[in-house]
Amino acid sequence: MAPNVVSTTLPEEHHEPQPDTKPLDPVQIVWRNVLLFIALHSAALYGIYMILLNATLTSWLYGIFLCYLTGLGVTAGAHRLWTHKSYKANYR
């Protein structure tokens, strides 16, 4: 049952912001992660370059087939995980 509301306006509440008492920790750069980030993105750009300039029709068709198969596998795994209560996913 809905409550019986008589007033259409809500009382105003004033909240003052609390001062930040502890200073922020300085950001530490993890150079291994930075180098991996650069290497992986460089490899991806090189891969795109190779696909656009050197790939044959067979390579394109095989790539499209693998994309379809990968999408089907991800969809089937997500369905099985979210639908069937008896399924337990392992990361081993």
N, C-alpha and C positions, 0 to 999 in steps of 0.2 A: 504494500500500500504506500502511496506517495505521501511525503510529509506535507503538512498544511503550511505553506509559505505565505506570510502576510506582507513582508517587505520585499521590494524588488531590488534594493541596493544592499550590497554587502558592506559591513563596517571596514573602514580603511585601517590597514595595519602598516606601521612604519618600521622597516627593518634597516638598521644602519649596518654597513659592511664591517665585518670584523677585520682588524688589521692582521696582516700576515706576520706571524711571529717568528717562523723559522726561515732562514735564507734558503734560496734554491741551490741545489747542488750544481757544481759546474759540470758541463757536458764533457764527457770523455769520448774521444774519437777512437774507435776500434779499427786500426789500420788494416788488419786482415780482412775485415768485412768490406772496407772501402775498396781494397784491391780486388776482392772477389766480385764485387758489384761492377767494377769497371771491366774486368775480364769477361764476365758473363754477358754484359751488354755489348761489348765489342764483338764477341763471338756471334751474338744474335744478329748484329748489323752485317757481319761478314756472311752469315748464313742467308740473310735476305738478299744480299748482293749476288751470291752464288745462285740462289733460286731464280732470281729475275733474269740473269744473263746466261747461265750455263745448264739449266735443267731441261731435260728432254720431256716429251709428252708422256713417256712411260713413268718418269719420276713424278710428274704432276699427278697422274692417275693413281699411282701408289700412295702418294701423300694424301690425296683426297680420301682414298679408301681407309688409310690409317686414322685420319681425323674422324671419319664416320664410326669406325670400330671403337676408337677411344671414347667418343661421346656415348655410344651404346653401353660400353662397360661402366662408365661413371653413372649413367642413368640407372642401369640395372642394380649397381651396388647401392646407390642412394635409396632406390625403391625397397630393396631387401632390408636395409638398415632401418628405414623409417616405418615400414609397414609390418614386418613380421617381428613380433615381440620376442620370439625365441632366438633370434639371430643376435649374436654378440660379436662385434668387430674386434679383431686382434691386430696389433701393430708389430707382430713378430715376423 
